[in-house]
Amino acid sequence: MIGDLHTAALVSTAGSIDWLCLPRFDSPACFAALLDSPQAGRWLLAPETGGICTRRQYRDGTLILETDWETDEGHVRVIDFMPPRDAVADIVRVVEGIRGTVKMRGELILRFDYGHVVPWVRRDRHGLRAVAGPDSVYLKTPAPLVGKDFTTVSEFTVNAGDHVPFVLTWAPSHERRPRTVEADIALEDTAGFWTDWSKRCTVRGPYRKAVQRSLITLKALTYAPTGGIVAAATTSLPEQIGGPRNWDYRYCWLRDATLTLQAFLAAGYTEEASAWRDWLLRAVAGDPADLQIMYSLHGRRRLPETELTWLAGYQGSKPVRIGNAAAEQLQLDVWGEVLDCLSLTRASLMTIGDESWAIQIALMRHLESTWDKPDNGLWEVRGPRRHFVHSKVMAWVAADRMVRGIRESGMPGPLDRWEALRDTIHDEVMTRGFDADRNTFVQSYGSKELDASLLLIPKVGFLPHDDPRVIGTIDAIQRELTEDGFVLRYRPQDSDDGLPGGEGVFLACSFWMVDALLGAGRRAEATALFERLLALRNDVGLLSEEWDAHTGRQLGNMPQAFSHFGLVLSALQLHHGKAHHSNVPIGGVPASGSLPASPSGSPSGASSTASGAALT
């Protein structure tokens, strides 16, 4: 992936940019070969002989990609990057001769609106201009350009020491042609931007390089104007090759809120954490009954789901979808996620007072009347609603964090009522969500199925990490919900999720297992699993959503923020030697009062620790 903090492009090992949406992450793609064929749009730049590159890497601490080919004739490198955005978007590719003489071939196939629209292309003294509707793209290069079969072809030779730049610039079609950046200056400026950003990272320890690469990836998934972070840069990369579980992830999920904040704060990136918090508060403002699980980059609520029938899908995986109907689902856990995130904000940013408290009160008051309803759950199932245990646990989290806000930060609110509600939810989950015969929590009330989200029970402080019921749940998931040692979300064939087929192991869930094992005192196990997960990254350190344990390949949208959050948080907890709770900064000293005494009204038959009072 390369990006400019507004959008991102995916570059293949064959030297082809196969995915790019302009001008934003959620705009229609102008290169969509990833979901069809080259005729859906791509930009190839590689040796004439073609083939997979010899190696590739990011420049240390940056998002500048270097792709090398060593051929019989010589050694050539393509440097790909996107300068941080100014008024327009630029994609810069520089062909660099390292040794010998190499014949190169470029193929630019622009197809706007996800491969649907062929632009009108004309030449002028500056290069090429392609126009279609609102979009205008300009290409400037000293290399020769020839039009063949609706493709701009460039054939040229590179000798050792040569530098041949290509600059592709997007601008609104109604505006004048923008100034083209100078490739060498842009490369220097882009390297400086990322190097300076990476230097702010405070992470040390054996996994520092992996953490830094994940943090850069998360930064690159951030939409700079608003601070929103997309779940992934792509849509419709399948969770099962040839299957229908293909979703659009170019939106911001509230569920990522606490993970985002913990990861950035623990690494020293308070500006990014504050920007995300501000995005979150703007997005959730309004009637609490209208709270959604996801929003657009700007906080827009309507994300209608549509199928693009003209695209064949990644390796034939249809349908290709844009928009996401899950935005309209009832997922009760997000109220807990939001309030947990804002509790973490109080504990880490150490703000005086809390200007968002009125919003938090409104959210909690709404949840009081809805927490006991069935919902679609964390995994956005499209089958019948049910009483998911994770949803109830997160309702408990919401009540617990509001009680803490009152007790520890002096915020106003109905303390006794919310303490009673917290205890009521805890009692219900322990009674209806726990299978005593198997010594494990279950996916939903009355079911026997397991769910990886149960691994979060100790992380949010619902029970201690070493509670026998938590240990029993860890063991049950290891026995019944893993493939090759990696954790599935749930087993689709046993859970009516409304969709046919299956999926791979969900990478974030395996990171949750790392954290749970560490909290249970099984550090060697946790470390071994974490290092196996590191080995699943691609050649430049990126993770998708899922992993196919049978074929040994990544699945789902790419790169996936949820997976990289998990990597960062697990690495930091292993470094510190203990599992942290979700509303406590990792490795830092919490604000005054965030390690409270036991609250009143502990659940019947449970210690105050089981009620989440003593957070590490």
C-alpha positions in Angstrom: 0.0 0.0 0.0 1.0 3.6 -0.7 -1.1 6.5 0.3 -1.4 10.3 1.0 -3.7 10.4 4.1 -6.8 10.9 1.8 -6.7 7.7 -0.2 -4.5 4.7 -0.9 -3.3 2.5 -3.8 -2.3 -1.2 -3.8 0.7 -2.2 -5.8 1.2 -5.8 -6.8 4.4 -7.8 -6.9 4.2 -7.6 -10.7 4.6 -3.8 -10.5 1.0 -3.0 -11.2 -1.2 -0.5 -9.3 -4.4 -2.6 -9.2 -6.5 -0.5 -6.8 -6.9 3.2 -6.4 -9.9 5.3 -5.5 -9.8 9.1 -6.1 -9.9 11.5 -4.5 -10.8 9.7 -1.2 -10.7 6.2 0.2 -14.5 5.8 -0.4 -14.6 7.4 -3.9 -15.1 5.3 -7.0 -12.0 3.4 -8.1 -10.1 4.5 -11.3 -7.9 1.3 -11.0 -10.1 -1.7 -10.2 -8.2 -4.6 -11.7 -8.0 -6.1 -8.2 -11.7 -7.0 -8.6 -11.7 -7.9 -12.2 -9.1 -7.9 -15.0 -6.6 -5.3 -16.2 -9.4 -3.8 -18.4 -11.1 -2.6 -15.2 -8.1 -0.2 -14.7 -4.5 -0.5 -13.7 -1.1 1.0 -14.0 1.7 -1.4 -14.8 5.4 -0.4 -14.7 7.9 -3.3 -14.9 10.5 -4.9 -17.1 9.4 -5.8 -20.5 9.9 -9.5 -19.7 7.3 -9.1 -16.9 7.0 -11.4 -14.0 7.1 -11.2 -10.2 9.6 -8.9 -8.7 12.8 -10.2 -7.1 12.1 -8.4 -3.9 10.5 -5.3 -2.5 10.5 -3.3 0.7 9.5 0.0 2.3 12.2 2.5 3.0 12.7 2.4 6.7 10.1 4.4 8.6 8.2 5.5 5.5 5.4 4.5 3.1 7.8 4.7 0.1 7.8 1.4 -1.7 10.8 0.1 -3.6 10.3 -2.9 -6.0 13.3 -4.5 -7.5 13.7 -6.8 -10.5 17.1 -8.5 -11.3 17.0 -9.9 -14.8 19.7 -11.4 -17.1 20.2 -7.9 -18.6 20.4 -5.9 -15.4 18.9 -4.7 -12.2 16.1 -2.1 -12.1 14.0 -0.5 -9.3 10.6 1.2 -9.3 10.0 3.6 -6.4 6.3 4.2 -5.7 4.8 6.8 -3.3 2.1 9.4 -2.9 3.2 12.7 -1.5 1.0 13.9 1.5 -2.0 15.6 -0.1 -2.1 19.3 -0.9 -4.9 20.6 -3.2 -4.7 17.6 -5.5 -3.7 13.9 -5.5 -0.4 12.7 -6.9 1.0 9.2 -7.6 4.7 9.3 -8.3 6.6 6.4 -9.8 10.3 6.6 -10.5 12.2 4.0 -12.5 15.8 3.7 -11.4 18.5 1.8 -13.2 20.8 0.0 -10.8 22.9 -2.3 -13.1 23.1 -3.1 -16.7 20.4 -2.2 -19.2 16.7 -3.1 -18.8 13.9 -2.7 -21.3 10.8 -1.4 -19.5 7.1 -1.4 -20.3 4.4 0.8 -18.9 0.6 0.3 -19.4 -1.8 2.9 -18.1 -5.5 1.9 -18.2 -7.7 4.5 -16.6 -11.3 3.3 -16.0 -13.4 5.6 -13.7 -16.4 4.5 -11.7 -15.0 1.1 -10.8 -14.0 0.1 -14.3 -17.3 1.3 -15.8 -16.3 4.5 -17.6 -13.6 4.9 -20.2 -12.2 8.5 -20.1 -11.6 10.8 -23.1 -7.8 11.0 -23.4 -5.8 13.7 -25.3 -2.2 14.8 -25.5 -0.7 18.2 -25.0 2.8 19.6 -24.5 2.7 18.6 -20.9 1.7 15.0 -21.4 -1.7 13.3 -21.2 -5.0 14.4 -19.9 -7.9 12.0 -19.2 -11.4 13.3 -18.5 -14.6 11.6 -17.5 -17.4 13.5 -15.6 -16.1 15.0 -12.4 -12.6 13.5 -12.8 -9.5 14.7 -14.5 -6.2 12.9 -14.5 -2.9 14.1 -15.9 0.3 12.1 -16.6 3.7 13.7 -17.1 6.8 11.8 -17.9 9.9 12.1 -20.2 9.3 8.6 -21.4 7.5 8.0 -24.7 3.7 7.5 -24.6 1.6 5.8 -27.3 -2.1 5.1 -27.3 -3.0 1.5 -28.2 -6.4 -0.2 -27.7 -7.6 2.3 -25.1 -4.3 1.8 -23.2 -1.4 4.3 -22.8 1.7 2.3 -23.5 5.3 3.4 -22.6 8.3 1.5 -23.8 11.8 2.7 -22.9 15.2 1.5 -21.8 16.9 2.2 -18.5 20.6 2.1 -18.0 22.5 2.1 -14.7 22.2 5.5 -13.1 19.1 6.5 -15.0 16.0 8.0 -13.3 12.8 8.1 -15.3 9.9 9.7 -13.4 6.1 9.3 -14.0 3.7 11.7 -12.2 0.0 11.0 -12.3 -2.2 13.8 -10.9 -5.9 13.9 -10.1 -7.9 17.1 -10.0 -11.6 18.0 -10.4 -12.3 18.2 -14.1 -13.9 21.7 -13.8 -10.7 23.2 -12.5 -7.6 24.3 -14.4 -4.7 22.0 -14.8 -2.8 21.9 -11.5 1.0 22.3 -11.2 2.8 19.0 -11.6 5.1 18.1 -8.7 8.8 17.5 -9.4 9.4 13.8 -8.7 12.8 14.2 -6.9 11.6 17.0 -4.7 8.3 15.1 -3.9 10.3 12.0 -3.0 12.5 14.0 -0.6 9.5 15.7 1.0 7.6 12.5 1.4 10.5 10.7 2.9 10.9 13.6 5.3 7.3 13.6 6.3 7.2 9.9 7.1 10.6 9.8 8.8 9.6 12.7 11.1 6.3 11.0 11.9 8.0 7.7 12.7 10.5 9.3 14.9 7.7 10.3 17.3 7.1 6.6 18.1 8.1 5.9 21.7 7.9 2.1 21.3 10.9 0.0 22.2 11.5 -3.7 22.6 12.0 -6.7 20.4 8.9 -6.1 18.2 9.6 -2.4 17.6 10.0 -2.7 13.8 6.8 -4.7 13.4 4.9 -2.2 15.6 6.3 0.7 13.7 5.2 -0.8 10.3 1.7 -1.4 11.7 1.5 2.2 13.1 2.5 3.6 9.7 -0.1 1.4 8.1 -2.8 2.7 10.5 -1.6 6.3 9.9 -2.0 5.7 6.1 -5.6 4.5 6.7 -6.4 7.8 8.4 -8.3 10.4 6.5 -6.4 13.5 7.5 -9.1 16.2 7.1 -11.4 14.6 9.7 -9.2 12.1 11.7 -11.4 9.2 10.7 -9.7 5.8 10.2 -11.1 3.4 7.5 -11.3 -0.3 8.4 -9.4 -1.1 5.2 -8.4 0.4 1.9 -10.5 -2.0 -0.2 -14.0 -3.4 -0.8 -15.1 -6.9 -1.6 -11.8 -8.8 -1.2 -13.4 -12.2 -0.2 -13.3 -14.0 3.1 -13.6 -17.2 1.1 -12.3 -17.4 -2.5 -15.3 -17.7 -4.7 -17.8 -17.0 -1.9 -20.2 -14.2 -1.3 -18.8 -12.8 2.0 -17.4 -9.7 0.3 -17.9 -6.3 2.0 -17.0 -2.7 1.7 -14.6 -1.7 4.5 -13.8 1.9 3.4 -15.7 3.3 6.3 -15.1 4.1 10.0 -16.3 1.6 12.6 -17.1 2.8 16.1 -15.9 -0.6 17.3 -12.4 0.4 16.4 -12.5 3.4 18.8 -10.9 2.0 21.9 -8.3 0.0 19.9 -7.3 3.1 17.9 -6.9 5.2 21.0 -4.9 2.5 22.9 -2.6 1.9 20.0 -1.8 5.5 19.2 -1.5 6.6 22.8 0.7 3.8 23.8 3.1 4.7 20.9 3.1 8.4 21.8 0.8 9.6 19.0 -1.5 11.9 21.1 -2.4 14.1 18.1 -3.8 11.1 16.1 -5.6 9.9 19.2 -7.2 13.3 19.8 -8.2 13.6 16.1 -9.9 10.2 16.3 -11.7 11.1 19.5 -12.9 14.4 17.9 -14.1 12.4 14.8 -15.9 10.0 17.1 -17.7 12.8 19.0 -18.9 14.5 15.8 -20.1 11.2 14.4 -22.2 10.1 17.4 -23.7 13.6 18.1 -27.4 13.6 17.7 -30.2 11.3 18.9 -28.6 8.3 20.7 -31.3 6.1 19.2 -29.8 6.9 15.8 -26.3 5.7 16.8 -24.8 3.6 14.0 -21.9 1.1 14.0 -20.1 2.8 11.2 -20.0 6.2 9.4 -18.3 7.7 6.4 -14.9 9.5 6.5 -16.8 12.7 7.2 -19.4 11.1 9.5 -22.1 10.7 6.9 -24.7 8.2 8.0 -26.3 6.8 4.8 -24.1 4.1 3.3 -26.5 2.2 0.9 -25.2 -1.1 -0.2 -25.1 -1.7 -4.0 -23.7 -4.5 -6.2 -21.4 -3.7 -9.1 -22.6 -6.4 -11.5 -20.1 -5.6 -14.2 -17.1 -6.6 -12.1 -16.2 -10.3 -11.9 -14.8 -10.1 -8.4 -11.4 -11.1 -7.0 -10.7 -14.5 -8.5 -14.4 -14.8 -9.3 -15.7 -13.9 -5.9 -19.0 -12.2 -6.4 -20.8 -10.0 -5.7 -18.7 -6.9 -5.6 -20.3 -4.5 -3.2 -20.0 -0.8 -2.4 -21.7 0.7 0.6 -22.5 -1.5 3.6 -26.0 -2.4 4.8 -24.7 -3.4 8.2 -24.7 0.3 9.0 -28.4 -0.1 9.6 -28.1 -3.0 12.0 -28.7 -3.0 15.8 -25.4 -3.8 17.4 -25.6 -3.0 21.1 -21.9 -3.4 21.8 -21.1 -0.1 20.1 -22.6 1.9 23.0 -20.1 0.1 25.2 -17.3 0.7 22.8 -17.9 4.4 22.6 -18.2 4.9 26.3 -15.1 2.7 26.9 -13.2 4.8 24.5 -14.2 8.0 26.2 -13.3 6.6 29.5 -9.8 5.8 28.2 -9.6 9.4 27.0 -10.2 10.6 30.5 -7.6 8.3 31.9 -4.9 9.1 29.3 -5.3 12.6 27.8 -5.9 13.9 31.3 -8.3 16.6 30.2 -9.9 18.8 32.8 -13.5 17.9 33.1 -15.1 16.2 30.1 -17.0 18.3 27.5 -18.4 15.2 26.0 -20.1 14.0 29.2 -23.6 15.2 28.1 -23.3 13.0 25.0 -22.2 10.1 27.2 -25.2 10.5 29.5 -27.5 10.6 26.5 -26.0 7.4 25.1 -26.2 5.6 28.5 -29.8 6.7 29.0 -30.8 5.2 25.7 -28.9 2.0 26.4 -30.8 1.6 29.7 -33.9 0.9 27.7 -32.4 -1.2 24.9 -29.6 -3.4 26.4 -31.9 -6.3 27.0 -33.0 -6.6 23.4 -31.6 -9.1 20.9 -29.3 -7.6 18.3 -27.1 -8.5 15.3 -23.9 -8.7 17.4 -20.3 -7.8 16.9 -19.9 -9.8 13.7 -22.9 -8.1 11.9 -24.7 -11.4 11.3 -27.4 -11.2 8.7 -29.4 -14.0 10.3 -31.9 -13.7 13.2 -31.2 -11.3 16.0 -30.3 -13.0 19.3 -28.9 -12.2 22.8 -25.2 -12.2 22.1 -23.1 -12.5 25.2 -20.5 -10.1 23.9 -23.3 -7.4 23.3 -24.4 -7.8 26.9 -20.9 -7.7 28.3 -20.3 -4.4 26.4 -23.6 -3.1 27.8 -22.1 -3.8 31.2 -18.9 -2.0 30.1 -21.0 1.1 29.3 -22.6 1.1 32.7 -19.3 0.4 34.4 -17.5 3.3 32.7 -20.3 5.7 33.5 -20.1 4.7 37.1 -16.4 5.3 37.1 -16.8 8.7 35.5 -19.0 9.7 38.4 -17.0 8.1 41.2 -13.5 8.9 40.0 -13.8 12.1 37.9 -16.6 13.8 39.8 -19.0 13.8 36.8 -22.7 14.2 37.5 -25.1 11.3 37.0 -27.4 8.8 38.7 -24.8 6.7 40.4 -27.0 4.3 42.3 -29.2 3.6 39.2 -26.2 2.8 37.0 -24.5 0.7 39.6 -27.6 -1.3 40.0 -27.9 -1.7 36.2 -24.3 -2.8 35.9 -24.9 -5.5 38.6 -28.1 -6.6 36.9 -26.4 -7.1 33.6 -23.5 -8.9 35.2 -25.8 -11.3 37.0 -27.8 -12.0 33.8 -24.6 -12.8 31.7 -23.3 -15.1 34.4 -26.6 -16.9 34.6 -27.7 -17.1 31.0 -24.4 -16.7 29.1 -22.2 -19.3 30.9 -22.3 -23.1 30.3 -21.3 -24.5 33.7 -21.2 -28.1 32.3 -18.5 -27.1 29.8 -17.0 -24.3 32.0 -17.2 -21.8 29.2 -19.1 -18.7 28.1 -21.1 -19.2 24.9 -21.9 -17.1 21.9 -25.5 -16.3 22.8 -28.1 -17.1 25.5 -29.2 -20.7 25.3 -26.7 -21.7 22.6 -23.8 -24.1 22.8 -21.7 -22.3 20.1 -18.4 -20.5 21.0 -17.4 -17.1 19.8 -14.0 -15.4 19.7 -15.4 -12.2 21.2 -15.6 -14.1 24.5 -11.9 -13.6 24.8 -12.5 -9.9 25.4 -14.3 -10.6 28.7 -11.2 -10.2 30.8 -9.8 -7.4 28.6 -12.8 -5.1 29.4 -12.7 -6.0 33.1 -15.9 -8.1 33.3 -14.0 -10.9 35.1 -10.3 -11.1 36.1 -7.9 -12.7 33.6 -7.2 -15.6 36.0 -10.9 -16.3 36.8 -11.5 -20.1 36.3 -14.5 -19.2 34.0 -12.2 -17.1 31.8 -9.5 -19.9 31.8 -12.2 -22.4 30.8 -13.4 -20.2 28.0 -9.8 -19.8 26.7 -9.3 -23.6 26.7 -12.7 -24.3 25.0 -11.9 -21.8 22.2 -8.5 -23.4 21.8 -10.1 -26.9 21.5 -13.1 -26.1 19.4 -12.7 -22.8 17.6 -9.2 -22.9 16.1 -7.6 -24.0 12.8 -3.9 -24.7 12.9 -3.8 -22.8 16.2 -5.4 -19.6 14.9 -8.8 -18.5 16.1 -12.0 -18.4 14.1 -14.7 -15.7 14.9 -17.3 -18.5 15.1 -18.2 -21.5 13.0 -20.6 -20.3 10.3 -22.0 -23.8 9.8 -23.1 -23.8 13.5 -24.3 -20.2 13.7 -27.1 -19.0 11.5 -25.4 -15.9 10.2 -27.6 -15.6 7.1 -24.9 -16.4 4.6 -23.7 -19.5 2.8 -20.1 -20.8 2.8 -17.4 -20.3 5.3 -14.4 -18.0 5.9 -10.8 -18.0 7.2 -9.5 -17.5 10.7 -10.0 -13.9 11.8 -6.5 -12.4 12.6 -7.7 -9.9 15.2 -9.2 -12.8 17.2 -5.9 -14.6 17.4 -4.3 -11.4 18.7 -7.1 -11.4 21.3 -6.0 -15.0 22.2 -2.5 -13.7 22.7 -3.7 -11.1 25.2 -5.9 -13.6 27.0 -3.1 -16.1 27.3 -0.8 -13.4 28.6 -3.4 -12.3 31.2 -3.8 -15.9 32.3 -0.1 -16.2 33.0 0.7 -18.3 30.0 3.3 -15.9 28.5 5.3 -18.6 26.6 2.1 -19.7 24.8 1.2 -16.1 24.1 4.6 -15.2 22.7 4.7 -18.3 20.4 1.2 -17.5 19.0 2.2 -13.8 18.5 5.3 -14.7 16.6 3.4 -17.2 14.4 1.0 -14.3 13.6 3.9 -12.0 12.7 5.0 -14.6 10.1 1.6 -14.3 8.3 2.4 -10.7 7.2 3.1 -10.3 3.6 6.6 -9.4 2.3 6.2 -5.7 3.3 4.6 -6.3 6.7 0.9 -5.9 5.9 -2.0 -8.0 7.2 -5.5 -8.5 5.7 -8.6 -9.4 7.7 -8.3 -13.2 7.6 -5.9 -16.1 7.0 -6.7 -19.4 5.1 -5.0 -22.0 7.3 -5.4 -24.6 4.5 -3.9 -22.8 1.6 -1.6 -20.4 3.5 -2.9 -17.2 2.1 -4.4 -14.0 3.3 -8.2 -13.4 2.9 -10.5 -10.4 3.1 -10.0 -6.7 2.8 -6.4 -5.4 2.8 -4.7 -3.9 4.7 -7.0 -4.4 7.7 -6.9 -1.8 10.5 -8.4 -4.3 13.0 -5.5 -6.8 12.4 -2.8 -4.1 12.8 -4.4 -2.7 16.0 -4.3 -6.2 17.4 -0.6 -6.6 16.4 0.4 -3.3 18.1 -1.5 -3.9 21.3 -0.4 -7.5 21.7 3.2 -6.5 21.0 3.2 -3.8 23.6 1.5 -5.9 26.2 4.1 -8.7 25.7 6.8 -6.0 26.0 5.4 -4.8 29.3 4.8 -8.4 30.5 1.1 -8.0 31.4 -2.3 -7.7 29.9 -3.9 -4.3 30.2 -7.6 -3.5 30.4 -9.3 -1.6 27.6 -9.8 1.7 29.6 -6.3 1.9 30.9 -3.3 3.3 28.8 -0.8 0.6 28.0 2.6 1.2 29.6 1.6 4.6 31.0 0.6 5.9 34.3 -3.2 6.3 34.4 -4.7 9.6 35.4 -5.5 10.1 39.1 -8.4 7.9 40.2 -8.4 5.4 37.3 -7.3 2.6 39.6 -10.3 2.8 41.8 -11.3 1.2 45.0 -14.1 -1.4 44.8 -17.4 0.1 43.7 -20.5 -0.4 45.7 -23.0 -2.9 44.6 -20.7 -5.7 43.5 -22.7 -8.5 41.7 -24.2 -11.1 44.0 -21.8 -13.9 44.5 -18.9 -12.2 42.7 -15.9 -10.4 44.1 -15.4 -6.7 43.4 -12.7 -7.7 41.0 -15.2 -9.8 39.0 -17.3 -6.7 38.7 -14.3 -5.0 37.0 -13.2 -2.9 40.0 -9.5 -3.6 40.1 -8.2 -2.8 36.6 -4.5 -3.4 36.0 
